[in-house]
């Protein structure tokens, strides 16, 4: 088994079957992620263009529309009323989580496929309604797990599934940031009704979802602890640790913090080897992959790939080819079920069966 | 704050106050660790010599005595009867855990200080009796946590205590090996009555004890899961994950495995930085230390130091200077209390308050 084979054509799009077509996107919500990370990549995508902006703040939206050469800006009420539906084919929902349901349900009613940011909603109940609304309308609902479009993650998935490291037994994954360096203390991120929670739902969903993807399984029990020390984090948790227990005995220790030294890394320990990856979640860095198998060690630093571009092209490609979406609404809903169980565990000090 | 200052005089013995004296040691139990790792280092120690071997197998012991130029070999019964007490000043107990109590109690009765291998005993009850016996006789009891004599670990402790990485918030530490590559399937290591358990008590005690040392604290609650997939591990656990919850909100995710790719590493994530160390537990490797603080990164590869030699010199130095021993019997007992709580958690699926 030659591990280096997995690194040939590293950035290949294993999902791509066509080179034709364009999906016109409406971007709903113009927060910093939409403005700084999403709108700039449309010019680099193969299958997308942005043709409509939806915002509650026309002044802000006007300047943004000009910057990215988008002809039309409408408000949320207009969007809900079906204004300008002929201008777009699909919808990207980038509002704070509490508003995901409303705009996803509007899109479903209008027959437009939806790419919705993570977490899919602030709780399981809302997410179930979103999944149901899209299913009833027959439109695709994709949860915006951009890490799934990341070549390093996809190559890692392939080599784990092929048994390169034997049977995975223990996973450790973490994601930390310093939120207060990036947002003001009155940000919606500190409001549990809008954000759904703190470190767990915002960052913890990355190691949680990545673990589930890499081993193609869903935990049947969870234990978690949430802690806060800083006064800013009196309503949402500052730090979290979650243990996922999988049916085959594999355990995954996932941590997240909104107020610690910024770091993110993953280790998958198997019976015959292990893989380690630095920066799986930061989105634009070139990742350092290390694969150990018995006495051999292979290190690979992949080229820098914009996973947001990959994500949008993957979504559009699903629409254009009428393909099932890997990270559909059910995937986002499953993660929210695990997250709710984790919050219940942290609240009750009990291990929770899912 | 210049991180590199911590790496000056990296291998310094911060505990050393004298250069004089020799402690004559009796080595009780001649298993592979005693033969391969301990006996060869006496010639390199500053404060120790080995003057007596105690073994249940005279044939094996004769050859070993010759190899290491030890004049006298006696059996376990003779040791218990106080034979040859004029030949040694202190005792090193290296038998399987189930026999630690008997020989430690003998040493206490004979007024000889004891260095006892980890785990201190197979359970809390035995360890309590050992601590009490040594206290009553006024002899030092040291738990053989050789990692505590490791320069890289001591430097790490200093810089964490000095606040170089801010407040530690999350720790991840793991230790895995492939036991079946090193011992036969009928080894005592697979017998819970002799070993006290599997991955947790044998390897898990390293990340557990290291965490406690680095942050100078003791957890007030614990959660754990033990799993076994292989038939050889039907009586002791193959893998374990333990979560330690500390009073200040810090959480530590500790894993161990007796049947996975050999690896050991530690990450301490703080509010202002982090430290990572590769191979903290393997004993003879030169360790790679990485200290990150805000945007600065310092990497240090320490010189190779034999931590067994350091451990024996530390023990002898405590005896010679009449100093308190950092890793006394209480330390070993505290870890066993946490380990017993962890086994209870794994058994009951409940978080256990300690």
Interface residues (C-beta under 8 A of the other chain):
Chain A: X165 X166 X167 X169 X170 X172 X174 X176 X221 X223 X225 X227 X228 X229 X239 X241 X243 X245 X248 X249 X251 X253 X255 X257 X259 X260 X261 X263 X265 X267 X269 X270 X271 X272 X273 X274 X292 X293 X294 X349 X350 X351
Chain B: X165 X166 X167 X169 X170 X172 X174 X176 X221 X223 X225 X227 X228 X229 X239 X241 X243 X245 X248 X249 X251 X253 X255 X257 X259 X260 X261 X263 X265 X267 X269 X270 X271 X272 X273 X274 X292 X293 X294 X349 X350 X351
